[in-house]
Amino acid sequence: MKKAIILAGGLGTRLAPYTTVFPKPLMPLGNHPILEVIICQLREHGFTDITLAVGYLAHLLQTYFGDGSRFGVNIHYSFEEEPLGTAGPLKLVENLTEPFLVMNGDVLTNLNYSELYAHHLLHDAAATISIYPKKVKIDLGVLELDENSQVRRYIEKPTYSYDVSMGIYILSPETLRYIPANQRYDLPTLVEHLMADGERVSAYHCKGEWLDIGRPDDYAHAVEQYHNLIDVSILPNGSVTRPLPPVNLGTGPIVASK
C-alpha cells in the first residue's frame, strides 16, 4: 500500500473571494472537486493510504471526504495549528517508512504516478520532482546587453520555455530528518538542503498535461479541459449528482459541465 500526502491547508488567496467560504481543493471541475479527482487518480496507481494535511476550513474537507471509504482509499488527517509551509506538515505524519508521494491539492494532471514512483526507486533518489515544460510569454521587448550596456539583441515579445516543478514529489523517509519540528519549512528549501548535503535529487519529466488551478486563468482552462485530461470513469457516480453553479472569476461565467 503506497502512501500519499496531499497538501490541502492553504488559504487559496489567488482565488479569493471564493476561497473565503470553502477551501481551494473543493473548487469544482465539472461535478467533482479537484481534490476528489486527485484522490481517485492516486487510487488507480496504488496510492490508497492518503493523508490530507489540512488547516484552513479543515472541517469542510473532513465532511466531504470522511474516511475515504466511498472513494476506495483510507484517508487520514494531519492538522496544522499554525501554517507550516509545504514541507513542515510532513513532520506531523507518522509511519513514513517507505518512499511516499507529496503533492499540492490543486493540481490537474494526467501524470503517470506509477511511472513517477518507479523512476524514484530506479534512481535511488532522496527526492524526485515532477517537472513540466512551461512556456512563458513576455509581453514586452526584451533587451540583451553587453558589459558596456550596449544593446546586442532586441527581442520583441519572446516566449521562453522552462522546466518547472509541478508541485508533485516522491520523497524517501531519510529526508524527514532535515525538516524542523513545529516550524515553517518549504519543499524548495528541503530540496536545496538535500543538494547541499550531496543527496541525490532526481527529476521526472511529465509526458502528459498539467494545470495549477490556483491561478484564475488556469482554473478557467481546467474547467473547460478536464474531460480531456482525466478518465472520468474513475470518479464515483454518486458523489455529486446535481450540476454545480456557475463560477465567475471576473472574465465571464465559467459553467461547471456535466
HELIX and SHEET records of a PDB file:
HELIX    1   1 THR A   13  LEU A   15  5                                   3    
HELIX    2   2 TYR A   18  THR A   20  5                                   3    
HELIX    3   3 LYS A   24  LEU A   26  5                                   3    
HELIX    4   4 ILE A   34  GLU A   44  1                                  11    
HELIX    5   5 ALA A   58  PHE A   65  1                                   8    
HELIX    6   6 SER A   69  PHE A   71  5                                   3    
HELIX    7   7 GLY A   88  LEU A   92  5                                   5    
HELIX    8   8 TYR A  113  LEU A  122  1                                  10    
HELIX    9   9 PRO A  173  TYR A  178  5                                   6    
HELIX   10  10 LEU A  187  ALA A  196  1                                  10    
HELIX   11  11 PRO A  216  LEU A  229  1                                  14    
HELIX   12  12 VAL A  232  ILE A  234  5                                   3    
SHEET    1   A 7 ASN A  74  PHE A  79  0                                        
SHEET    2   A 7 PHE A  47  VAL A  54  1                                        
SHEET    3   A 7 LYS A   2  LEU A   7  1                                        
SHEET    4   A 7 PHE A 100  ASN A 104  1                                        
SHEET    5   A 7 THR A 159  LEU A 171 -1                                        
SHEET    6   A 7 ALA A 127  LYS A 137 -1                                        
SHEET    7   A 7 VAL A 201  HIS A 205  1                                        
SHEET    1   B 2 PRO A  28  LEU A  29  0                                        
SHEET    2   B 2 HIS A  32  PRO A  33 -1                                        
SHEET    1   C 2 VAL A 107  THR A 109  0                                        
SHEET    2   C 2 TRP A 210  ASP A 212 -1                                        
SHEET    1   D 2 GLY A 141  LEU A 145  0                                        
SHEET    2   D 2 VAL A 151  GLU A 156 -1                                        
SHEET    1   E 2 VAL A 247  ASN A 248  0                                        
SHEET    2   E 2 PRO A 253  ILE A 254 -1                                        
END                                                                             
